[in-house]
Amino acid sequence: MVARIYCPGKTATQSGLARADVWLLEFTPASAPVTEPLMGWIGSSDTRAQVKLKFASCDEAVAYAKKHGLAYRVENVRHVTRRTQLYSDNFRPGRQGQWTH
């Protein structure tokens, strides 16, 4: 079982920088999910797939994996940065474009 270490990107609803530097260590699933015949729920016998450990840096996550003898891989997730636009920019005097309403 291989542990995956990565820094997740921001979600679509996240505008701030809170928790933007958190690194996660999670395990890849060892077995395929199974559909339970009575209720149709999906489950697995692999409980490690539910574990997500948070670290402040990539080095801490790698040190944890080495200390516990875990095989790991580090993935770099690209962070998309946007220009911050304020609501008051819609009403500034030198605004480019037409105000439609």
N, C-alpha and C positions, 0 to 999 in steps of 0.2 A: 504494500500500500504506500502510495506516494503522497506526501503533504505538499500542498500548493501554497506558496507565499506570494501575496500580491497586495497592492494598494488600490482599493476600488475607486473608480471614478465617481464624480458627483452624480446624483440622480437628477432627473429632469425638474423636480420640484424644489431642489436645494439651491438657494441663491447665495448663501453665506459661505464662509470658509471653515465653519465648525466641523470638526472630525474629518477634515480633508487630508490629514497626515497620518491616519490610522492604517496600520498594516495588519492583514488577516492571514492566519494560518488555518487552512481547512483541508480535510482529507478527501481524496478522490474515492468514490464509491467502489467497494470491493465486490459487490454483487448487484445484479440488476434488480430494479423494483418489481414487486410481485403484486398482482391484483387479487385481493381477498374475494373469494367466490360469493359469500353471503351478502355482504353490503356493497361490494365494489370499491372498497377503499384501497389505496395503494400503500404498500408498506415494504419494509426490507428487514432483513436480519442483521444488517450492518449498522451498528449504532454509532460508529465513528464518523459516518457521513453527516451526522447532525451537529458535530462539534465545530465551532468557529472560535478561535482564540485571537484576541486583539493585542497588538503590540504597538509601542510608540515609534519604533523604527524597524527597518528591514534587518539590521544587524542583531537586534534583540530576538527577532523571530528565527533567524538562522542559528543563533546561539542556543535557543531552546530546542530546535530540531536536532542539532548536533549533540546536545547534552542527553537527550532521550533516545538517541540512536535512530532517528527517523530519516528515511529517504525523503528528500525535498527537492523542489524546483522553484526558482524565483521567476515570477512573471512581472514584466513592467507594463502597467496599464497607462495608456496615454491620457493625460489630463487635458481637456479642452478648456481654454480660457477665453472668456468673452469680455468685451469692453463693458464696463459697468455704466448703465444708463439710469439716470435719475428720473423720477416722474416730473420733476420741475423742469427738466430739459424740454418737455413738450411745449412750454409756455415762454421760453426764453426769446428775447427780441431777434437774435440773429439766426433763428432756426431755419434750416433748409427744408423746402417742401411746403405743401399746402396743409393747412389745418382744415379737416373736412367736416367737423361738427362742432 
